[in-house]
Amino acid sequence: MPLRHFYSRTKVGAGLPAMGMRNWPEKRRQHARIEIIPMIDVMMFLLVFFVLISINVLPALGLKIKPPSSASPDQVTERQRTMVGIDRDGKIFLDGQPIDIADLSDRLRALEEPNKKLVVVIAGDEGAALQNVVSVLDALKLAGVASAQIVARPK
C-alpha cells in the first residue's frame, strides 16, 4: 500500500503521531528602550535658558570696568539699521515692503532720526543685475547715508 493511502485512511490518534507541525515557543527579545523623559527635560532646560538669555533676564557676563575720565569724551552714537533688498527680477524692497527706486532716497531720509545714524544693509539676490545695486547705492548717496553693508554668504 502506498504511503499516501496509508495516511489518508488512518485516523489521528490511532497509534500514529499526528502529522501537524510542532510550534516551538519563541524567545521574546527585549527591545532597547529610548528613555525620552530625560531628553525632554534637557530640551526644556535649553529652551528656557536661551529664551532668558535672549530677553536679557540673565545678564551676559561682561567686563565690569570703570573707564578713565577725559576732558572731551566723544559720545557713542546708536545706529539704526534698515534693510534694502533686491530680488532677481530687479524689484527693490525696504524692510520687506516693495518700493520704487525713485522713492527710496526720500524714504531713507524719513527713517533717519537725529540722534541715530542710519546704517543700511543691502541684501541682493545673486542673480540680480549689477545696475540695480548701483541704483540703490546712488539712492543711498542722495539720502546722505554714510554707511552701507552688503550681505553675502560664505563660499
C-alpha positions as CSV (number, residue, x, y, z in Angstrom):
1,M,0.0,0.0,0.0
2,P,1.5,3.4,-0.9
3,L,2.3,5.7,1.9
4,R,-0.1,8.4,0.9
5,H,-3.1,6.0,1.0
6,F,-2.0,4.7,4.4
7,Y,-2.1,8.2,6.0
8,S,-5.3,9.2,4.4
9,R,-7.1,6.1,5.8
10,T,-5.8,6.2,9.3
11,K,-7.4,8.3,12.0
12,V,-5.4,10.6,14.0
13,G,-4.6,9.1,17.4
14,A,-4.9,5.6,16.2
15,G,-1.4,4.7,17.2
16,L,0.3,7.0,14.8
17,P,1.5,10.5,15.6
18,A,-0.4,13.5,14.3
19,M,1.1,14.9,11.1
20,G,0.9,18.6,12.1
21,M,3.8,20.8,12.7
22,R,5.0,21.4,16.2
23,N,5.3,25.0,17.3
24,W,8.3,25.9,19.4
25,P,7.8,28.8,21.8
26,E,9.7,31.8,20.5
27,K,12.0,33.7,22.8
28,R,10.8,37.2,23.4
29,R,13.5,39.7,22.5
30,Q,13.9,42.6,24.8
31,H,13.8,45.7,22.7
32,A,16.1,48.6,23.6
33,R,14.1,51.4,25.1
34,I,14.9,55.0,24.5
35,E,14.1,57.0,27.6
36,I,12.5,60.1,26.3
37,I,11.6,61.9,29.5
38,P,15.2,62.9,30.4
39,M,15.7,64.0,26.8
40,I,12.6,66.2,27.1
41,D,13.9,67.6,30.4
42,V,17.2,68.6,28.8
43,M,15.5,70.2,25.8
44,M,13.2,72.2,28.0
45,F,16.1,73.4,30.1
46,L,17.9,74.6,26.9
47,L,14.8,76.3,25.6
48,V,14.3,78.2,28.8
49,F,18.0,79.1,29.0
50,F,18.1,80.6,25.5
51,V,14.8,82.4,26.0
52,L,16.0,84.0,29.2
53,I,19.3,85.0,27.6
54,S,17.6,86.4,24.5
55,I,15.4,88.7,26.6
56,N,18.2,89.7,28.9
57,V,16.8,88.3,32.1
58,L,20.1,86.6,32.7
59,P,22.7,89.3,32.0
60,A,25.6,88.4,29.8
61,L,28.8,88.4,31.8
62,G,31.0,91.2,30.6
63,L,33.9,93.1,32.0
64,K,33.0,95.3,34.9
65,I,35.3,98.3,34.4
66,K,35.3,101.9,35.2
67,P,36.7,103.8,32.2
68,P,39.2,106.6,32.8
69,S,38.0,110.2,32.7
70,S,38.7,112.6,29.8
71,A,38.4,116.3,29.3
72,S,36.5,115.9,26.0
73,P,35.0,112.4,25.5
74,D,33.1,111.6,22.3
75,Q,29.5,110.5,22.7
76,V,28.8,106.9,21.4
77,T,26.0,107.2,18.9
78,E,23.5,104.5,18.5
79,R,22.8,103.3,15.0
80,Q,19.5,102.5,13.3
81,R,19.6,99.6,10.9
82,T,17.3,99.2,7.9
83,M,17.3,96.5,5.2
84,V,17.2,97.2,1.4
85,G,16.5,94.0,-0.6
86,I,17.0,93.4,-4.4
87,D,15.4,90.3,-5.9
88,R,16.3,88.5,-9.1
89,D,13.7,90.4,-11.1
90,G,15.1,93.8,-10.0
91,K,12.4,94.7,-7.5
92,I,13.5,96.8,-4.6
93,F,12.3,96.2,-1.0
94,L,12.7,98.5,2.0
95,D,12.4,96.4,5.2
96,G,10.4,93.8,3.4
97,Q,8.0,96.2,1.7
98,P,8.2,96.8,-2.1
99,I,9.3,100.3,-3.0
100,D,10.1,102.2,-6.2
101,I,13.8,103.1,-6.7
102,A,12.8,106.8,-7.2
103,D,11.2,106.9,-3.7
104,L,14.0,105.1,-1.9
105,S,16.1,108.1,-1.0
106,D,13.1,110.1,0.3
107,R,12.0,107.1,2.5
108,L,15.6,106.7,3.8
109,R,15.8,110.4,4.8
110,A,12.4,110.0,6.6
111,L,13.7,107.0,8.5
112,E,16.8,108.7,9.8
113,E,16.4,110.1,13.3
114,P,18.5,113.0,14.6
115,N,20.3,111.0,17.4
116,K,20.8,107.8,15.5
117,K,22.9,107.3,12.4
118,L,21.2,105.2,9.7
119,V,23.0,102.0,8.6
120,V,21.7,100.3,5.5
121,V,22.1,96.6,4.9
122,I,21.8,95.7,1.2
123,A,20.7,92.1,0.6
124,G,20.6,91.2,-3.0
125,D,19.9,88.0,-4.9
126,E,23.0,86.6,-6.6
127,G,21.1,86.8,-9.9
128,A,20.2,90.5,-9.5
129,A,21.6,92.8,-12.2
130,L,24.6,95.0,-11.2
131,Q,22.7,98.1,-12.4
132,N,20.1,97.5,-9.7
133,V,22.8,97.5,-7.0
134,V,24.3,100.7,-8.4
135,S,20.9,102.4,-8.5
136,V,20.4,101.5,-4.8
137,L,23.9,102.9,-3.9
138,D,23.0,106.1,-5.8
139,A,19.8,106.4,-3.8
140,L,21.8,105.9,-0.6
141,K,24.2,108.8,-1.6
142,L,21.2,111.1,-2.3
143,A,19.7,110.2,1.1
144,G,23.0,111.1,2.8
145,V,23.6,107.6,4.2
146,A,27.2,107.3,5.3
147,S,27.4,103.6,6.0
148,A,26.1,100.6,4.0
149,Q,26.8,96.9,4.2
150,I,26.2,94.2,1.6
151,V,25.1,90.8,2.7
152,A,27.0,87.8,1.3
153,R,27.2,84.1,2.1
154,P,30.5,82.4,2.7
155,K,31.9,80.2,-0.1
